[in-house]
Amino acid sequence: MSDEKSWDDRYSGSDRVWSGRPNDALVREVSDEPPGTALDLGCGEGGDAIWLARHGWRVTAVDFSQVALARGAAGAAAAGVADRVTFEHRDLTAGLPDGTYDLVSAQFLHSHGDLPRERILREAAALVAPGGLLLVEGHADPGPWADREGHDHGDLRLPKPDEVLAELRLEPHEWEVLRCAEHHRVQDGPDGRPVTRTDSTVKVRRRATAPPP
């Protein structure tokens, strides 16, 4: 599902795909950070971007889906933060936006098909300003319904946090690892009942002044 039409079809199939709330990991890991510029990769319907804007960030929010972006823009306008969020239609496989950012966030950037996730995340790291953060949150297991027909994540590679960190290929003298760990999260399953998932958090900061290698 890495092509635009597939994502548009998914979003068009219901009035809302996601809850509209920000991802728990984003709130947990960023709440104490001073606001600056942020890049939200795979922003979906804009829950994270709107939360960041409400907390003083200026956000560039990008996604494959025009349908999702339109919902995000409407949500930002309703929240009174439309002037702080730029929603941008972009195929991440073709490249990321220009510039540098105090926060680059990739929340559950999983997709079927040929999405080159590792390469995209390495390109994302290159956009982090000195002193800024890269936050990568992902699923570390497919969930208890993995064997059910139609399950969204059954055929995806879901790397462990140490694998994500290794694939970023960061220079240790340029980056500080703040978190590289799994954690449990409760979410609603397809039948509406709560289930426990294991997620992966990688949070790294580009050193403001890199020591000699």
NORRA-V274887 format. One record per pair of residues at least 6 apart in sequence whose ideal C-beta (glycine too) atoms are under 7 Angstrom apart, sorted by the first residue. I is the first residue (numbers start at 1). J is the second residue. If there is no record, write none. Layout:
i=[I & I]
j=[J & J]
This chain:
i=[1 & 1 & 1 & 1 & 1 & 2 & 2 & 2 & 2 & 2 & 2 & 3 & 4 & 4 & 4 & 7 & 7 & 7 & 8 & 8 & 8 & 10 & 11 & 11 & 11 & 11 & 12 & 16 & 17 & 18 & 18 & 18 & 19 & 20 & 20 & 20 & 21 & 22 & 22 & 22 & 23 & 23 & 23 & 24 & 25 & 25 & 25 & 26 & 26 & 26 & 26 & 29 & 29 & 29 & 30 & 30 & 33 & 33 & 35 & 35 & 35 & 36 & 36 & 36 & 37 & 37 & 37 & 38 & 38 & 38 & 38 & 38 & 38 & 38 & 39 & 39 & 39 & 39 & 39 & 40 & 40 & 40 & 40 & 40 & 41 & 41 & 41 & 41 & 41 & 41 & 41 & 42 & 42 & 42 & 43 & 43 & 43 & 43 & 43 & 44 & 44 & 45 & 45 & 45 & 45 & 46 & 46 & 46 & 46 & 46 & 48 & 48 & 49 & 49 & 49 & 49 & 49 & 50 & 50 & 50 & 50 & 50 & 52 & 53 & 53 & 53 & 53 & 53 & 54 & 54 & 58 & 59 & 59 & 60 & 60 & 60 & 61 & 61 & 61 & 61 & 61 & 62 & 62 & 62 & 63 & 64 & 66 & 69 & 69 & 72 & 73 & 73 & 76 & 76 & 88 & 90 & 92 & 93 & 93 & 96 & 96 & 96 & 99 & 100 & 100 & 100 & 101 & 101 & 101 & 101 & 102 & 102 & 103 & 103 & 103 & 104 & 104 & 104 & 104 & 105 & 106 & 106 & 106 & 107 & 108 & 108 & 108 & 109 & 109 & 110 & 110 & 110 & 110 & 112 & 112 & 118 & 121 & 121 & 122 & 122 & 124 & 125 & 125 & 125 & 128 & 128 & 129 & 130 & 130 & 131 & 131 & 132 & 132 & 133 & 133 & 134 & 135 & 136 & 136 & 137 & 137 & 138 & 138 & 138 & 138 & 139 & 139 & 139 & 139 & 140 & 140 & 140 & 140 & 140 & 140 & 141 & 141 & 141 & 142 & 142 & 142 & 143 & 143 & 143 & 144 & 145 & 145 & 145 & 146 & 160 & 161 & 161 & 161 & 161 & 161 & 161 & 162 & 164 & 164 & 165 & 165 & 165 & 170 & 173 & 173 & 173 & 173 & 174 & 174 & 174 & 175 & 175 & 175 & 175 & 176 & 176 & 176 & 177 & 178 & 178 & 178 & 179 & 179 & 179 & 180 & 181 & 182 & 182 & 182 & 183 & 183 & 184 & 184 & 185 & 185 & 186 & 186 & 187 & 187 & 187 & 188 & 189]
j=[7 & 10 & 111 & 112 & 113 & 93 & 111 & 112 & 113 & 114 & 115 & 113 & 64 & 65 & 91 & 64 & 65 & 68 & 65 & 66 & 67 & 17 & 17 & 65 & 67 & 68 & 67 & 45 & 45 & 44 & 45 & 47 & 47 & 45 & 47 & 75 & 47 & 47 & 48 & 51 & 48 & 107 & 137 & 185 & 107 & 137 & 201 & 48 & 105 & 107 & 135 & 135 & 179 & 203 & 103 & 135 & 103 & 133 & 55 & 56 & 57 & 57 & 102 & 103 & 58 & 101 & 102 & 52 & 57 & 59 & 101 & 102 & 103 & 105 & 60 & 97 & 101 & 104 & 127 & 48 & 49 & 59 & 61 & 105 & 62 & 92 & 104 & 105 & 106 & 109 & 124 & 63 & 106 & 109 & 49 & 61 & 62 & 63 & 72 & 63 & 68 & 68 & 71 & 72 & 75 & 61 & 71 & 72 & 75 & 76 & 105 & 107 & 59 & 61 & 72 & 76 & 85 & 75 & 76 & 79 & 81 & 85 & 59 & 59 & 76 & 81 & 84 & 85 & 79 & 81 & 84 & 84 & 85 & 86 & 88 & 97 & 72 & 85 & 86 & 87 & 88 & 88 & 90 & 97 & 69 & 91 & 89 & 87 & 89 & 87 & 82 & 87 & 82 & 85 & 97 & 97 & 120 & 115 & 116 & 123 & 124 & 127 & 127 & 127 & 128 & 129 & 127 & 128 & 129 & 132 & 129 & 132 & 132 & 133 & 135 & 124 & 127 & 128 & 134 & 135 & 121 & 124 & 136 & 137 & 137 & 138 & 139 & 117 & 138 & 138 & 139 & 153 & 156 & 155 & 156 & 167 & 136 & 168 & 168 & 169 & 134 & 134 & 168 & 170 & 134 & 206 & 206 & 206 & 208 & 206 & 208 & 205 & 206 & 203 & 205 & 204 & 203 & 164 & 202 & 199 & 201 & 158 & 164 & 199 & 200 & 153 & 158 & 197 & 199 & 158 & 160 & 182 & 198 & 199 & 200 & 158 & 197 & 198 & 153 & 154 & 158 & 153 & 195 & 197 & 195 & 151 & 189 & 190 & 154 & 200 & 180 & 181 & 182 & 200 & 201 & 202 & 180 & 200 & 202 & 177 & 180 & 202 & 204 & 210 & 211 & 212 & 213 & 206 & 207 & 210 & 204 & 205 & 206 & 207 & 204 & 205 & 207 & 204 & 203 & 204 & 205 & 201 & 202 & 203 & 202 & 201 & 198 & 199 & 200 & 199 & 201 & 196 & 198 & 197 & 199 & 194 & 196 & 194 & 195 & 197 & 194 & 195]
